[in-house]
Amino acid sequence: MSGRWAVVGATVLVPVSLVSLLFHSEPARFALAAAAMVPLAGPRVGGLLNATFGNAAELIVGIFLVADGELEVVRASITGSIIGNLLLVLGAAFFAGGLRFRELRFSAAAAGTGVASMAIAFAGVLMPAIYARGAHPTEFRIEAVSIAVAVVLLIMYAASLVFSLVTHPETGSPAGEGESATMSVRGALTLLAVSGALVALESELLTRALEPTVQSLGLSRLWVGLILVPIVANAAEHSTAVRAAMRQKTDLAVAIAVGSSTQVALVVTPLLVFAGLAFGHHLHLDFTPFDISAIALSVVVVAFVSYDGSTNWLEGAQLMAVYAILAVTSFYLGSP
């Protein structure tokens, strides 16, 4: 989503969501807060800033949910952000680009590096969950394992940055593949600061309206966290990746989708674990079997699709089909 349209959308939707505070419909307040977050979820500012702050919305929403003690929803939203980027965003980009071009080609090496990082992240959610369900786990030990894994994930993300930016920059997107900046660095930082403040405001409204909305509409908490919250927070990545693929900039589309999933797994998740320590609501990496299975399935499917460095509209449709299966299953799995 371009900076101009983000400003226009925010100018209209943020005041409307604030006006909803005057009424007593929690579902309407939840819906308006979610809608207002879409244009705020990461305006395109180009280059390194977009890569660094692309998942700010997920982090801010997650912090507010952790502070409110909604740990089940937080874990589901982490899973939802990972599978949403890998399956829905990447699938939509491949599908849209494939309808316009017979074949889309991208760097298999760069995609493989991203998938490998996701495999490490999968280990980071699998092993704490296995330990938590093992023989005689204690609260202290589960927390210790979660914190240790969070530190390892952050270290691996730092290592991946050094690899892609310093020692092996040739594995990244080819020259000219990235988006050009649409404003100065100072303007971009100002826009990001304002967007971050407004996202924080809307996150507070969203969090307060979550529980009443779930109860009044009979929605599954798992589905809200896994599907609805990540779709709102990932709106910017979704639109940018699709536009890139339709211009045959497939490396950029892959970098956005896989890179965003990697950031959620290796950066956002550990930071939310530490946020849990700060707020006294300890977020253990004790993911449910469904979350673990969904992440594993997404990583395997994307690995199969991306190994040859080429794709088409059918493979995009296949990725979205897997996402639809997970979405439908989660809707009924967590129903009250």
Secondary structure, DSSP 8 states (H G I E B T S, - for coil): -BHHHHHHHHHHHHHHHHHGGGS--HHHHHHHHHHHHTTTS--B--HHHHHHHTTHHHHHHHHHHHHTT-HHHHHHHHHHHHHIIIIIIHHHHHHHHHHHSS-EE--HHHHHHHHHHHHHHHHHHHHHHHHHTSSS--HHHHHHHHHHHHHHHHHHHHHHHHIIIII-GGGS--TT-S---SS-HHHHHHHHHHHHHHHHHHHHHHHHHHHHHHHHHT--HHHIIIIIHHHHHTHHHHHHHHHHHHTT-HHHHHHHHHHHHHHIIIIIHHHHHHHHHHHT--------HHHHHHHHHHHHHHHHHHTTSEE-HHHHHHHHHHHHHHHHHHHHHT--
